[in-house]
Amino acid sequence: MVRLFLADDEPFIIEGLYDIIDWAEAELEIVGHASNGQKALEAIRNTTVDILLTDISMPVMDGLELIRQARTVYPDLKVVVLSGYNEFSYLKEAMMLGIENYLLKPVNIQELKATLRNAVEKLNTTNETRLVQAYSKQILKDNTLHRWLTDQIAPQEFYERADLLGLNLDCEFIAASVLRMPSGAAEKFEFVAGRVEPYSWITAFFDMDGDIVLLAAMDNADRCREQLVDLLRQLQSDLQGRQLRISVGSVAQLPDQAGRSYAEAKKAQEYFWIYPELQMIDYSELEKSRSKQKVDFSIIDWPAYAKLIVARDQEQLRQQIQSDFRRLQAQPGITPHDFQTIAFEMLVHFTLELKAIRHTEELDAYHDAFHQIRSAVTPEQLEAAILGIADTTIGFLVSDVRSPIVQQVLKYIHQAYAEELSLKMLGAHFHIHPVYLGQLFHKEMNETFTEYMNRYRVEKAKELLKTTTLKVQGIAKDVGYSEVGYFYKQFKKYVGISPTDYRGLL
């Protein structure tokens, strides 16, 4: 609702204005009134005002001076002048102050309504433009920082964009922290970004996994870490009840080691499996505890495991685990605690590997193995838990939880998304009633067939916008939209900005 303030020294004018217009229908709310410019200004300073409807001739402070002073509080304030004087000098000065209209008393109600309607439209357009600009800048910032921290952008291009975005990274040291919530992170990002805005040495962004990332850049390494942790504890207090998990990477040197700190903070998130009682995990502390172990995770050739997982080779994976556990048992000086810690590390790596392949978390599936590792008292029990984890992981990859018919439909969509697809056509193709197919699809995919199609096509369009110079009209056709207008509407719905603006950010 747009907020409006009335200023007039004639009480019957104020009363009349309250009554002659249906303010709610006009999308307006009267937030106050005053009988002179000075009182109006004092009130405006203590409340949010979008439109000022004011008389010119008032005691103590006239309307012209009120406009000047009010604009120091709200530079974009829309002003409509009411006056009983048809004086050219008043009109000229009011126009110079940038008003919406100069209306003579008695007021023409239709002209006043039209003026207010235009002012509301201007405000809505301005606010929408600002939101889009802010959102576009945040997308560019998120994309730029993620690419920088994952070595996907050339240094020169990064620093050009950093300068454009006003990023404060001209320091010697940097530390990354990751804030993860089970839900609602997108809604809380604005809150977190607002809380850290006063700290010029902190940069906030939203990474590709949906985590909130804070980057702290300073010239003093100890102070950098100390102040970052203090700020994180304050955020933790502010966001109580949000199941917030915070991880912190070690302090690294700029410009080359920033990615290491970010990778450490991301990896540390997975250790909440092992330490569920903690609310914050510092990767440096993890490293210190590891240094006290006689045998650490480096004894495991994880790249070999990763290859077997990707190949879905369950038998070879089980043999690798059994072989490694024999080697571990033969290590001189290994303790039960070392054995358990390595098993926990393997659990973390299995979850990371599955997430990298399927782009989803299946944490619930690993709960039993987690508790088995925690309660294990012998190497054999630990080995059994890890073998169970391996079987679970391969099971997810070999046989998806979706029904065969939905898997076939998805495969067809991914191959023919540029064609005209419908439940009726797919039902006929796979010999299943389209209504039942729609219900089954919605149940297993947690979204309707139409929603899935639009989201998938938009993702394909984003890829083409990134990797080709095709015109938007051609891209719309290539991903299955015959009407460019509908494509623009769906793209903006799922991305937040138009295809043209999105390409401009890349």
C-alpha positions in Angstrom: 0.0 0.0 0.0 1.3 3.5 -1.0 1.5 5.9 2.0 0.2 9.4 1.7 0.4 12.5 4.0 -2.0 15.5 3.9 -0.9 19.1 4.8 -3.5 21.9 4.8 -4.4 24.6 7.2 -8.1 24.3 6.5 -9.7 21.6 8.6 -12.7 21.1 6.3 -10.3 20.4 3.4 -8.5 17.7 5.4 -11.9 16.2 6.4 -13.2 16.4 2.9 -10.1 14.6 1.5 -10.6 11.8 3.9 -14.2 11.3 2.6 -14.2 12.0 -1.1 -11.9 9.2 -2.2 -11.9 5.5 -1.6 -8.3 5.4 -0.6 -8.0 1.6 -0.3 -9.3 1.2 -3.8 -6.8 3.7 -5.0 -4.0 1.6 -3.3 -3.3 4.4 -0.9 -3.2 4.8 2.9 -3.4 8.1 4.6 -0.7 7.9 7.3 -1.2 11.4 8.8 -2.2 15.0 8.4 -1.0 18.4 9.6 -2.2 22.0 9.7 1.1 23.7 8.8 4.3 22.8 7.0 6.4 22.6 10.2 4.1 20.0 11.8 3.9 18.1 8.6 7.7 18.0 8.3 8.1 16.8 11.9 5.6 14.0 11.2 7.2 13.0 7.9 10.5 12.6 9.6 9.0 10.0 11.9 7.0 7.9 9.4 7.4 6.5 5.9 5.7 8.7 3.3 5.5 8.0 -0.5 3.2 10.9 -1.6 2.7 14.3 -0.1 -0.6 16.2 -0.8 0.0 19.8 0.3 -1.4 23.2 0.3 0.9 26.1 -0.7 -0.3 28.8 1.7 0.1 27.6 5.3 1.3 29.3 8.5 4.8 28.7 10.1 6.1 26.9 7.0 4.5 27.2 3.6 4.0 24.3 1.2 7.0 25.2 -1.1 9.4 25.1 1.8 7.8 21.9 3.1 8.5 20.2 -0.3 12.1 21.3 -0.2 12.6 20.0 3.4 10.7 16.8 2.9 12.8 16.0 -0.2 15.9 15.9 2.1 14.1 13.1 4.0 12.7 11.3 0.9 14.4 12.3 -2.3 11.9 10.3 -4.4 8.8 11.7 -2.7 5.9 12.3 -5.1 4.1 15.7 -4.4 0.7 16.9 -5.4 0.0 20.6 -4.7 -3.4 22.0 -3.8 -3.8 25.8 -3.9 -6.4 28.5 -3.7 -4.1 30.8 -5.6 -3.8 30.8 -9.4 -0.4 32.6 -9.2 2.1 31.9 -11.9 5.0 32.5 -9.6 3.7 29.7 -7.2 3.2 27.4 -10.1 6.6 28.1 -11.6 8.4 27.4 -8.3 6.4 24.3 -7.6 7.2 22.9 -11.0 10.9 23.6 -10.5 10.6 21.4 -7.3 9.3 18.5 -9.4 5.6 18.0 -8.6 3.1 15.7 -10.1 0.4 18.3 -10.5 -0.8 21.8 -9.3 -4.5 21.6 -8.6 -6.6 24.6 -7.8 -9.3 24.6 -5.1 -12.1 23.6 -5.2 -10.4 20.4 -6.2 -11.7 18.5 -9.3 -12.1 15.0 -7.9 -11.5 13.2 -11.2 -8.3 15.1 -11.9 -7.1 14.5 -8.3 -7.8 10.7 -8.7 -6.0 10.6 -12.1 -3.0 12.5 -10.6 -2.8 10.1 -7.7 -3.2 7.1 -9.9 -0.3 8.2 -12.1 1.8 8.9 -9.0 1.1 5.3 -7.7 2.0 3.8 -11.0 5.3 5.8 -11.1 6.1 4.6 -7.6 5.3 1.0 -8.4 7.4 1.1 -11.5 10.3 2.7 -9.7 10.2 0.2 -6.9 10.0 -2.8 -9.3 12.9 -1.4 -11.3 15.0 -1.0 -8.1 14.1 -4.5 -7.0 15.1 -5.9 -10.4 18.3 -3.9 -10.5 19.2 -5.1 -6.9 18.3 -8.7 -7.8 20.3 -8.5 -11.0 23.3 -7.1 -9.2 23.0 -9.9 -6.6 22.9 -12.5 -9.3 26.0 -11.1 -10.9 27.7 -10.9 -7.5 26.7 -14.5 -6.7 27.9 -15.8 -10.0 31.2 -13.9 -10.0 32.2 -14.9 -6.5 31.2 -18.5 -7.0 33.3 -18.7 -10.2 36.2 -17.0 -8.5 36.2 -19.3 -5.5 35.9 -22.4 -7.7 38.6 -21.3 -10.2 36.2 -20.8 -13.1 37.1 -17.2 -14.0 40.2 -15.5 -15.2 41.8 -13.1 -12.7 41.5 -10.1 -15.0 37.8 -10.7 -15.6 37.2 -11.3 -11.9 38.9 -8.0 -10.8 37.0 -6.1 -13.5 33.7 -7.4 -12.2 34.8 -7.0 -8.5 35.5 -3.4 -9.2 32.1 -2.9 -10.9 30.3 -4.6 -8.0 32.3 -2.6 -5.4 33.7 -5.7 -3.7 36.2 -4.9 -1.0 38.9 -7.6 -1.5 42.0 -5.3 -1.6 43.5 -7.0 1.5 46.1 -9.6 2.4 44.0 -12.2 4.0 40.5 -13.8 3.6 38.4 -16.3 5.5 35.2 -17.9 4.2 32.2 -19.1 6.2 29.1 -21.0 5.1 25.7 -20.6 6.7 23.3 -23.5 6.0 19.7 -24.0 7.0 17.4 -26.9 6.2 14.9 -24.4 4.7 14.2 -20.8 4.3 17.8 -19.7 3.4 16.7 -17.6 0.5 14.3 -15.7 2.7 16.9 -15.2 5.4 19.7 -14.1 3.0 18.3 -10.5 2.9 18.3 -10.4 6.7 21.9 -11.7 6.9 23.1 -9.4 4.1 21.5 -6.4 5.9 23.2 -7.4 9.2 26.6 -7.5 7.7 26.2 -4.5 5.4 27.8 -2.1 8.0 30.9 -4.2 8.0 32.9 -3.0 4.9 35.3 -6.0 5.3 32.5 -8.6 4.9 31.0 -9.7 1.6 27.8 -11.8 1.5 26.6 -13.9 -1.4 24.4 -16.9 -2.2 26.3 -19.9 -3.7 25.1 -22.5 -6.3 24.2 -25.0 -3.5 21.8 -22.5 -1.8 24.2 -21.7 1.1 24.8 -18.2 2.4 28.5 -17.4 2.2 30.3 -14.7 4.1 33.8 -13.6 3.0 35.9 -11.6 5.5 38.9 -9.8 4.0 41.5 -8.1 6.3 45.2 -7.2 6.5 45.5 -8.9 9.9 45.0 -12.7 9.9 44.2 -13.1 13.6 41.9 -10.2 13.7 40.2 -11.4 10.5 39.3 -14.7 12.1 38.4 -13.3 15.5 36.0 -10.7 14.2 34.4 -13.0 11.7 33.7 -15.6 14.4 32.3 -12.9 16.7 29.9 -11.8 13.9 28.9 -15.3 13.2 28.0 -15.9 16.8 25.9 -12.8 16.8 24.1 -14.1 13.7 23.6 -17.4 15.3 21.9 -15.7 18.3 19.7 -13.6 15.9 18.6 -16.7 14.0 17.9 -18.9 16.9 15.4 -21.6 16.1 16.4 -21.7 12.4 18.6 -24.9 12.8 21.4 -22.8 11.5 24.7 -24.7 10.8 27.8 -22.5 10.5 31.2 -23.6 9.2 34.4 -21.6 8.9 37.4 -22.1 6.6 40.9 -21.3 7.7 42.4 -17.8 7.0 44.0 -17.8 3.6 46.2 -15.4 1.7 44.7 -13.3 -1.1 44.4 -13.5 -4.0 45.4 -17.1 -4.7 44.1 -19.0 -1.7 40.6 -17.7 -1.3 39.1 -20.8 -3.0 40.8 -23.0 -0.4 39.1 -21.3 2.5 35.8 -21.6 0.8 36.3 -25.3 0.0 37.2 -25.9 3.6 34.1 -24.1 4.9 31.9 -26.2 2.5 33.6 -29.4 3.5 33.3 -28.6 7.2 29.5 -28.5 6.8 29.5 -32.2 6.3 31.1 -32.8 9.7 27.9 -31.9 11.4 27.1 -35.5 10.8 29.9 -36.4 13.1 29.4 -33.6 15.6 25.6 -33.0 15.6 25.8 -31.3 19.0 27.8 -28.4 17.6 26.4 -25.3 16.0 29.6 -24.0 14.5 32.5 -26.0 13.1 35.9 -24.4 12.4 37.9 -26.3 9.8 41.2 -25.3 11.4 40.1 -27.0 14.6 39.3 -30.1 12.6 42.8 -30.1 11.2 44.3 -29.7 14.7 42.4 -32.8 15.9 43.6 -34.7 12.9 47.2 -33.8 13.5 47.0 -35.7 16.8 46.0 -38.9 15.1 48.7 -41.5 14.4 46.9 -42.6 11.2 44.7 -40.2 9.2 42.4 -40.2 6.2 45.3 -39.8 3.7 45.8 -43.6 4.0 42.6 -44.0 2.0 42.9 -43.6 -1.8 39.6 -41.7 -2.2 40.0 -41.0 -6.0 39.9 -44.8 -6.5 36.7 -45.0 -4.5 35.2 -42.1 -6.5 35.9 -43.9 -9.8 34.2 -47.0 -8.6 31.2 -45.0 -7.3 30.8 -43.2 -10.7 31.1 -46.6 -12.4 28.4 -48.1 -10.1 30.8 -51.0 -9.5 29.5 -52.4 -6.2 31.6 -55.5 -6.1 34.9 -53.8 -6.7 33.9 -51.1 -4.2 33.3 -53.6 -1.5 36.6 -55.3 -2.2 38.4 -51.9 -2.0 36.8 -51.3 1.4 37.7 -54.7 2.8 41.3 -54.4 1.5 41.7 -50.9 3.1 40.3 -52.1 6.4 42.9 -54.9 6.4 45.6 -52.3 5.8 44.3 -50.1 8.6 44.3 -52.9 11.1 47.9 -53.6 10.2 49.0 -50.0 10.9 51.3 -49.8 14.0 49.9 -47.7 16.8 46.4 -47.2 15.3 43.8 -46.6 18.0 40.1 -47.4 18.0 39.4 -43.6 18.0 41.6 -43.3 14.8 39.7 -46.1 13.2 36.3 -44.5 14.0 37.4 -41.1 12.8 38.5 -42.5 9.4 35.1 -44.3 9.2 33.4 -41.0 9.8 35.5 -39.4 7.1 34.5 -42.1 4.7 30.9 -41.5 5.5 31.3 -37.7 4.8 33.0 -38.5 1.5 30.3 -40.9 0.4 27.6 -38.3 1.0 29.6 -35.7 -0.9 30.2 -38.0 -3.8 26.5 -38.8 -4.1 25.5 -35.2 -3.8 28.0 -34.3 -6.6 26.4 -36.9 -8.9 22.7 -36.5 -8.1 22.7 -32.8 -7.0 20.5 -33.8 -4.1 21.2 -34.7 -0.5 20.0 -38.1 0.8 21.1 -37.7 4.4 18.3 -39.7 5.9 19.5 -42.8 4.1 22.8 -42.7 6.0 21.4 -42.3 9.5 21.6 -45.9 10.3 25.3 -46.1 9.2 26.1 -43.0 11.2 24.7 -44.5 14.4 26.5 -47.8 13.7 29.8 -46.0 13.4 29.1 -44.1 16.7 28.3 -47.2 18.6 30.8 -49.5 17.0 33.4 -51.0 19.4 35.3 -53.3 17.0 37.0 -52.7 13.5 34.6 -55.4 12.1 31.6 -53.4 13.1 33.0 -50.2 11.5 33.8 -52.2 8.3 30.2 -53.5 8.2 28.9 -49.9 8.5 31.0 -48.7 5.7 30.1 -51.6 3.5 26.4 -50.7 4.2 27.1 -47.1 3.2 28.7 -48.3 -0.1 25.7 -50.5 -0.9 23.3 -47.6 -0.1 25.2 -45.2 -2.4 25.4 -47.6 -5.3 21.8 -48.5 -4.8 20.8 -44.9 -5.2 22.7 -44.6 -8.4 21.8 -47.9 -10.0 18.0 -47.9 -9.3 16.3 -44.5 -8.9 13.5 -44.3 -6.4 11.1 -43.2 -9.2 8.8 -45.7 -10.9 9.8 -47.1 -14.3 7.1 -45.1 -16.2 8.2 -41.8 -14.7 11.8 -42.6 -15.5 10.9 -43.3 -19.1 8.9 -40.0 -19.3 11.8 -38.1 -17.9 14.2 -39.6 -20.3 11.8 -38.8 -23.2 11.4 -35.2 -22.0 15.2 -34.7 -21.7 15.6 -35.9 -25.3 12.6 -34.1 -26.8 12.0 -31.0 -24.7 12.1 -28.8 -27.8 9.1 -30.6 -29.2 5.5 -30.0 -28.3 4.9 -32.3 -25.3 1.8 -32.9 -23.3 0.4 -35.5 -20.9 -2.0 -36.6 -23.6 0.7 -37.3 -26.1 3.0 -38.9 -23.6 0.1 -41.0 -22.2 -0.6 -42.3 -25.7 3.1 -42.9 -26.3 3.5 -45.0 -23.1 0.0 -46.5 -23.2 -1.1 -44.9 -19.9 -4.1 -42.7 -19.1 -2.9 -39.0 -19.2 -4.8 -38.2 -15.9 -3.1 -41.0 -14.1 0.2 -40.1 -15.6 -0.2 -36.5 -14.4 -1.0 -37.7 -10.9 1.9 -40.1 -10.8 4.3 -37.5 -12.1 3.2 -34.9 -9.6 3.5 -37.4 -6.7 7.0 -38.6 -7.6 8.5 -35.3 -8.8 6.7 -33.0 -6.3 5.7 -30.7 -9.1 3.2 -30.8 -11.9 4.2 -31.9 -15.4 3.8 -28.3 -16.7 5.9 -26.9 -13.9 8.6 -29.4 -14.6 8.6 -28.7 -18.3 8.8 -25.0 -17.9 11.6 -25.2 -15.3 13.6 -27.7 -17.4 13.2 -25.7 -20.6 14.3 -22.5 -18.8 17.4 -24.3 -17.5 18.2 -25.3 -21.1 17.6 -21.7 -22.2 20.0 -20.5 -19.5 22.7 -22.8 -20.9 22.2 -21.5 -24.5 22.3 -17.9 -23.2 25.6 -18.7 -21.6 27.2 -20.7 -24.4 25.8 -19.3 -27.7 25.2 -16.0 -29.4 21.7 -17.1 -30.6 19.0 -14.5 -30.5 16.4 -14.9 -27.7 13.7 -15.7 -30.2 15.8 -18.5 -31.6 16.6 -19.9 -28.1 12.9 -19.8 -27.2 12.1 -22.0 -30.2 15.0 -24.3 -29.6 13.8 -25.1 -26.1 10.2 -25.7 -27.0 8.4 -22.4 -26.8 6.5 -21.3 -30.0 5.5 -18.0 -28.4 8.3 -15.7 -27.4 6.1 -13.7 -25.0 5.2 -16.9 -23.0 8.9 -17.8 -22.9 9.8 -14.4 -21.5 7.1 -14.8 -18.8 8.3 -18.3 -17.7 11.9 -17.3 -17.8 11.3 -14.3 -15.5 9.1 -16.4 -13.2 11.9 -19.0 -12.6 15.0 -16.7 -12.9 13.7 -13.4 -11.7 14.8 -11.3 -14.7 14.3 -11.4 -18.5 16.5 -13.6 -20.8 18.1 -10.4 -22.2 19.0 -9.1 -18.8 20.3 -12.5 -17.8 22.6 -12.7 -20.8 23.9 -9.2 -19.9 25.0 -10.4 -16.5 27.2 -13.2 -17.9 
